[in-house]
Every structure is written in C-alpha cells, then in structure tokens.
C-alpha cells in the first residue's frame, strides 16, 4: 500500500528534477551576428554561407551546446542591435573601451589595420603624421569599425576636420576609393584583395603599416545581459578550441598558412 502511494510521488519528483536539469543545461537560443567582409563571412556560389566567423560559430555551438541563430548584418547595425538587446553575440570584434561597455570580449586572434594608398602617394606619405599634415587628403573608412587605439584616434581627428569619408560596407568603400572619393582606405590584410580588385591595375595600390608596433586583439563578443553560466560555457568552448588548435585550423582554411600565423593570438 505504502509503495503504491509513494510511486506517483517519486515519479513526480523525478520528472521535476529532470525538468530542472534540462532547464539548467539549456543555453539560448541566442542571435549571433555575422558581417560580410573578406574571408570572415561570404556567400560561396557552390556551397552557400562560408567564412571564418561562420565556421567559428558552428564549432562554438557544437562544443557549448548553445543554440545560436545566425544572422547577417552590417557592422554598425550589429553593435546597435547589441546595445538594444536584439543581438547577443558577434565575432571578429576588435577590442575597444566602447565595446567593453556593451559586451564581454574574449580574444582568440589578432589583427592590424593598414592604409591602402596609390603607390605614388604612399611613397611620400608613410605615416599618420604625414597624412594629417597634407590637409587636402581624405581618409575612407566603414561606419562602425574599430581599428585599435592609434587608428581610432586618427579616424576621430579626421572626422572632426571634415576629412573622413564613410561607407556602409567594405565593398562599397572599395568602389568609392576607386572613384576617387578619398585618398586612403583603411583595411585589414584579408580585405586588400577586394580593394585591389576594384582597380584596373591591382599593383597601383600598396598597404602602408602606420602602426607597426600595435597588436590588436580580435574577440568573441557576448552582451553582458547574457547569463554568466552561458557565457562561461562559450568561453570554455573557445578556450578549448584555442588549446586544441581548432581556431588555427579555421584561420588556415580561409587565410592560408601565412595569414593564419599572422592572425594567431599571442596573448600580448
């Protein structure tokens, strides 16, 4: 009799515990944003969506068990949506104080913007100071991008002087550069090919490294409003990907050996 009375109670307790365990293990769904730029995200005509960030998010979701809904937005819209809570994660985020206010930033690679100029101008304008000294020169950038402290400060000065030209995305910026809307274009090495392809003679452009001593961390960004337990799962998944060489494998797949070595996170 007692056993018969206890069985429904025990079953109910077990179901409740299982429900609590499932709820505790649930992670997401979260909106994870990609932006179309060079090898970070692009549409392959044969296989569809591809790129470093696509592969990174797929691997993070698999390892963490978190449900990630991928969307594609411009960089400026991604950070606006992260402020508003419409997007919870993004990748390839250069670290800046403004972004730290919005999200936790977990580094996994590094990058450095350089300045693309026509060869003749590059020869006589090898530094930021030289560029600024010629008040006729204008700088072209993409809205919403961060570049590291030195170049971010330069971009702000150019804006204040009315010498900054901005585009909504990098492909548009490359076309504007070709059309002569500005004299220099900020670009990561992975984007040089896109800019050079806009010109009849790709050798007409050369990159100028104006911050040779800077190494800017590239990070996974997770908004602070995400539960700490879920951010921890994703942090641990990313750390495992780094320690096991998975991040390097993804970088090498899209950037080649040289590009992957240059982008490897050193922790400096």
Residue pairs with C-beta under 8 A, 6 or more apart in sequence:
25 65
27 64
27 65
27 66
27 67
27 229
27 230
27 233
28 66
28 67
28 68
28 69
28 230
29 67
29 68
29 69
30 66
30 67
30 68
30 69
30 88
30 89
30 226
30 230
31 68
31 69
31 71
31 81
31 86
31 87
31 88
31 89
32 57
32 68
32 69
32 70
32 71
32 87
32 88
32 89
32 90
32 91
33 70
33 71
33 72
33 73
33 78
33 81
33 82
33 87
33 89
33 90
34 40
34 41
34 51
34 53
34 54
34 57
34 70
34 71
34 72
34 73
34 90
34 91
35 41
35 53
35 72
35 73
35 74
35 75
35 78
35 90
35 92
36 42
36 43
36 72
36 169
36 171
37 75
37 92
37 169
37 170
37 190
37 191
38 170
38 188
38 190
38 191
38 193
38 194
39 51
39 52
39 190
39 254
39 255
40 51
40 52
40 53
40 91
40 92
40 190
41 49
41 50
41 51
41 52
41 53
41 54
41 72
42 50
42 51
43 49
43 50
44 50
49 70
51 254
52 91
52 92
52 250
52 251
52 254
52 255
53 91
53 92
54 70
55 250
55 253
55 254
56 91
56 108
56 220
56 241
56 247
56 250
57 68
57 70
57 89
57 91
59 237
59 241
59 246
59 250
60 66
60 68
60 220
60 234
60 237
60 238
60 241
61 67
61 68
63 237
63 240
63 241
64 233
64 234
64 236
64 237
65 233
66 230
66 233
66 234
68 89
71 87
73 81
73 87
74 143
74 144
74 168
74 169
75 142
75 143
75 144
75 145
76 143
76 144
76 168
77 144
78 87
78 90
78 144
79 90
79 99
79 102
79 144
81 87
82 88
82 90
82 102
82 103
82 221
82 223
83 102
85 223
85 225
87 223
88 222
88 223
88 225
88 226
89 220
89 221
89 222
89 223
89 226
89 234
90 220
90 221
91 220
91 221
92 109
92 111
92 218
93 99
93 103
93 105
93 146
93 218
93 219
93 220
93 221
94 111
94 145
94 146
94 147
94 148
94 216
94 217
94 218
94 219
95 105
95 107
95 146
95 216
95 217
95 218
95 219
96 146
96 149
96 152
98 146
99 105
99 146
99 221
102 221
102 223
102 224
103 221
103 222
103 223
103 224
104 221
104 222
104 223
104 224
104 231
105 217
105 219
105 220
105 221
106 219
106 220
106 222
106 234
106 235
106 238
107 217
107 218
107 219
107 265
107 267
108 218
108 219
108 220
108 238
108 241
108 242
108 247
108 265
109 217
109 218
109 247
109 251
109 263
109 264
109 265
110 215
110 216
110 217
110 218
110 263
110 264
110 265
110 266
111 188
111 189
111 216
111 218
111 263
112 148
112 188
112 209
112 211
112 214
112 215
112 216
113 147
113 148
113 151
113 186
113 187
113 188
113 211
113 216
114 186
114 187
114 188
114 189
114 207
114 208
114 209
114 210
115 131
115 139
115 184
115 185
115 186
115 187
115 207
115 208
115 210
116 177
116 184
116 185
116 186
116 187
116 192
116 195
116 196
116 205
116 206
116 207
116 208
117 125
117 183
117 184
117 185
117 205
117 206
117 208
118 183
118 204
118 205
118 206
119 203
119 204
119 205
119 206
121 137
121 183
121 184
122 206
122 208
124 130
125 131
125 134
125 137
125 184
125 208
126 208
126 210
127 210
128 150
128 151
128 154
128 210
131 137
131 139
131 184
131 210
132 154
132 157
132 158
135 161
135 163
137 163
137 183
137 184
138 158
138 163
138 164
138 165
138 181
138 182
138 183
138 184
139 154
139 155
139 158
139 163
139 164
139 165
139 182
139 183
139 184
139 185
139 186
140 164
140 165
140 166
140 167
140 173
140 176
140 177
140 181
140 182
140 184
140 185
140 186
141 155
141 164
141 165
141 166
141 167
141 173
141 185
141 186
142 166
142 167
142 168
142 169
142 170
142 173
142 186
143 166
143 167
143 168
145 186
146 152
147 155
147 186
147 216
148 211
148 214
148 216
149 214
150 210
150 211
150 214
151 186
151 210
151 211
154 210
155 164
155 186
158 164
165 176
165 181
165 182
167 173
167 176
170 187
170 191
170 194
170 195
171 194
173 185
173 195
174 185
174 194
174 195
174 197
174 198
175 198
176 182
177 185
177 195
177 198
178 198
178 199
184 208
185 195
187 195
187 207
189 207
189 259
189 262
190 255
190 259
192 205
192 207
195 205
196 202
196 205
199 205
215 266
215 268
217 265
218 263
218 265
220 234
220 238
222 231
222 234
238 247
240 246
241 247
242 265
247 265
248 260
248 264
251 259
251 260
251 263
251 264
252 259
252 260
255 262
255 263
